[in-house]
């Protein structure tokens, strides 16, 4: 399990290279034979198999400049927090190092997992929400299509 502080340390130790967060039942399921394919996802709209695991990059973009890394990572985690409820029991965020092999229908990276690194704890989710809420933006929230 990983806390937000540990995630920051992990990010710094890996220089942020090729780190992704994925919301699923975990590497035991995603990397197991017999899924939609070897390290594959499915498009929720069409059911089409997608090459690679749909995931969110943790890489810090240059425009972020010298803003806090904790806030960047919190934001990346917070973006898809609704997937836990939407996808059902056992779905949690986990971090891995991987290689982008394609882009999905929503322009998300489709990634081959090279190395699972950590599960994120509920404390990380609460801390991420707290940090985002502290920004006080009424125009910003999770990327949740189920609420439209």
C-alpha positions in Angstrom: 0.0 0.0 0.0 1.1 3.5 -0.7 0.4 6.9 0.9 0.5 10.2 -0.9 3.9 11.0 0.6 5.2 7.6 -0.5 3.8 8.2 -4.0 5.7 11.5 -4.1 8.9 9.6 -3.1 8.3 6.8 -5.6 7.7 9.4 -8.4 10.9 11.2 -7.5 12.9 7.9 -7.2 11.7 6.9 -10.7 12.1 10.5 -12.0 8.4 10.2 -13.0 9.4 8.1 -16.0 6.6 6.1 -17.5 4.5 6.0 -14.3 0.8 5.5 -14.6 -2.2 5.0 -12.4 -5.0 2.6 -13.3 -8.3 2.0 -11.6 -9.1 -1.8 -11.7 -9.1 -4.9 -9.7 -5.3 -4.9 -10.0 -2.4 -6.4 -11.8 -3.4 -10.0 -10.7 -6.5 -9.5 -12.9 -5.2 -7.2 -15.6 -2.1 -9.2 -16.3 -3.7 -12.6 -16.1 -4.3 -14.8 -19.1 -8.0 -15.1 -20.0 -8.9 -11.4 -19.8 -9.9 -9.4 -22.8 -6.4 -10.1 -24.1 -2.9 -9.9 -22.9 -2.8 -6.6 -21.1 -5.9 -5.3 -22.8 -8.8 -3.1 -21.9 -12.3 -2.7 -23.4 -13.9 0.4 -24.7 -17.0 1.0 -22.5 -19.1 2.4 -25.3 -18.6 -0.3 -28.0 -17.1 -3.2 -26.1 -14.2 -3.3 -28.5 -11.0 -4.7 -27.1 -8.2 -2.2 -26.8 -4.5 -3.0 -27.0 -3.0 -2.2 -23.6 -4.3 -1.1 -20.3 -6.2 2.2 -20.1 -4.4 4.3 -17.6 -3.6 7.9 -16.6 -0.1 9.2 -16.9 1.5 10.6 -13.7 4.2 12.5 -15.7 4.3 16.2 -14.8 3.9 18.5 -17.8 6.3 21.3 -18.3 3.6 24.0 -18.0 3.1 22.9 -14.3 6.4 24.7 -13.7 7.4 24.6 -10.0 4.0 24.0 -8.5 3.7 21.3 -5.8 4.2 17.7 -7.0 1.8 16.6 -4.3 -1.0 18.6 -5.9 -0.2 17.3 -9.4 -0.4 13.7 -8.2 -3.5 14.4 -6.1 -5.1 15.9 -9.2 -4.2 12.9 -11.4 -5.7 10.5 -8.8 -8.8 12.6 -8.2 -9.7 12.8 -11.9 -10.9 9.3 -12.0 -12.0 8.5 -8.4 -15.6 7.9 -9.6 -14.4 4.7 -11.3 -14.3 2.9 -8.0 -18.1 3.0 -7.7 -18.8 2.8 -11.4 -16.8 -0.4 -12.0 -17.9 -2.1 -8.8 -16.4 -3.9 -5.8 -12.6 -4.5 -5.7 -11.7 -1.7 -8.0 -8.9 0.5 -6.7 -6.1 2.6 -8.0 -2.7 1.1 -8.5 0.5 2.5 -9.9 2.8 0.9 -12.4 5.7 1.6 -14.7 4.8 0.9 -18.3 5.2 1.6 -22.0 2.5 3.4 -24.0 1.6 1.4 -27.0 -1.4 3.2 -28.4 -4.1 5.8 -27.6 -7.7 4.9 -26.7 -10.9 6.4 -28.1 -10.8 9.2 -25.5 -7.1 9.8 -26.3 -6.1 8.1 -23.1 -2.8 6.2 -23.1 -3.1 2.4 -23.6 -0.1 1.0 -21.8 1.7 -2.3 -21.4 2.6 -2.8 -17.7 6.3 -3.5 -17.3 6.3 -3.4 -13.5 3.4 -3.0 -10.9 4.6 -0.7 -8.1 2.0 0.0 -5.5 -1.7 0.1 -4.5 -3.0 3.5 -3.4 -4.7 3.5 0.0 -8.0 5.2 0.9 -5.9 7.7 2.8 -4.4 8.8 -0.5 -7.8 9.2 -2.0 -9.0 11.3 0.9 -5.8 13.4 0.9 -6.1 13.9 -2.9 -9.7 15.1 -2.4 -8.6 17.5 0.4 -5.8 19.0 -1.7 -8.1 19.5 -4.7 -10.9 20.9 -2.5 -8.5 23.4 -1.0 -8.0 25.0 -4.4 -11.5 26.3 -4.2 -12.4 25.9 -7.9 -16.1 25.6 -8.7 -15.3 24.9 -12.3 -13.3 21.7 -11.8 -14.1 18.2 -10.7 -13.6 14.5 -11.5 -14.0 13.4 -15.1 -17.2 11.6 -14.5 -19.5 10.9 -17.5 -22.0 9.0 -15.4 -23.3 12.3 -13.9 -24.2 14.0 -17.2 
